[in-house]
Amino acid sequence: MCPDQGRRGALAYNPRMKNHMTPEEKQRVSALLRASRWAALATARDNEPLATWVAVAPEDDLSGFLLHLSHLALHTRYLETNPLASLSFTEPDQGASDPQELARISLQGRVEIVARDAEGYGAARQYYLARFPAAAQTFDFADFALLRFVPTTARYVSGFGSVHRLSPDALRALATESKGESS
């Protein structure tokens, strides 16, 4: 490692980090993000990290991921103090001989509250409920809030030693490409 490399610089010098994805890898990323209803949410407050599991509804263009969380939950209180977070998704481990061969993606970004009186709240609520109809009753609870995770970068590992860094624009392009292929 170069002595002047910072934490982010280590990624720039990684010879295994790829800039270009194959069509199969692009399809795999899109499918992974769209099919996953459950993701690991990583938050931090006062130098105390926390990872939990949350239900997630990816927006069609993959520019945001909707979460419906209780203010009673520790992760939500962490987000109220520090909106920076990470969402991680993985293929299910169905007895793979090496779990490092499973595709996985970690999104880094920030969480914003979708206020009940905000213009897009109704549409976001309906979108979330289309994916999780059983959550309808919790939208009436005062302690729950609709949140939108907005990715600023993503790190996709398609298998052991195969890593890709993706921007928000690249995620949106994947969403557009995969829609075109499924039509």
Buried (B, 14 or more C-beta within 10 A) or exposed (E): EEEEEEEEEEBEEEEEBBEEBEEEBBBBBBBBBBEBEEBBBBBBBEEEEBEBEBBBBBBEBBBBBBBBBBEEBEBBBBBBEEBBBBBBBBBEEEEEEEEEBBBBBBBBBBBBBBEEEEEEBEEBBEBBBEEBEEBEEEBEEEEBBBBBBBBEBBBBBBBEEBBBBBEBEBBBBBBBBBEEEEE
